[in-house]
């Protein structure tokens, strides 16, 4: 084995994950061992070991274009066997509640593009399998979600999954979309969320202060939204534990075959 081969083997990931926001995978990464962080271009990468499964994660930031570029970089750097699009989503159906998990069997967008995903998932409480919809912008209101559900018959909506799926299809890399519901049909998202959330998913402090100044009640809304996000990310981490064990069956004490 040459030095180049050794380096390639060290960089290889069994499973790679694309997420938009750091908070989405923070609990999952906390369960990984030997996590290392590095910056590649505009993206933040992290890698580690989860029960012997080699994992690489890239934080793409919000939106289709960033997710596509991040996925391309991730595959080039880590040659993963599987790529997962993971993170938060908005529930579109009455039965998709906050904290539920949606596994995509098809990923579509609002322009009619679509990819079938060869994934089978047994029915479980709080776990749904079906179509995921990728929108062009954040869907804030219940009315907007109901309109999307009626037109596209999708279970949940996000901003990145189809971008990741398309790159994986082009590269011949196996793909899954696993999304946790962070907001459902029970209430609209706070009106200020677009102004305080940057493209990379970071909170724009100045905008947040301005929002609270203009509407003091927005602080309570934003705090509630963050608490929900933390709980939802924990639920996502729990579910990913089972996903990784199915994708990479091995001795849980450590070494992969």
BELLIN-V748235 format. One line per field, one symbol per residue. psi: psi as a letter, one per 40 degrees, with the letter a starting at -180 (. if undefined). Layout:
psi=???
This chain:
psi=hidddddddddhhdhihhididddedddddeiifhihihhbeihiiiahhfehhhhhhhdihiddddddddddddddefidihhhiaiihheidehiheihhhheihiieeeiihihghhhihihehihahhhhidihhdiddddddddddefidihaedddddddddddefhiiihhhhhehaediiihdedddehideeihhddddddddddgdeddddddddddddddddddddddddddddddghiheechi.
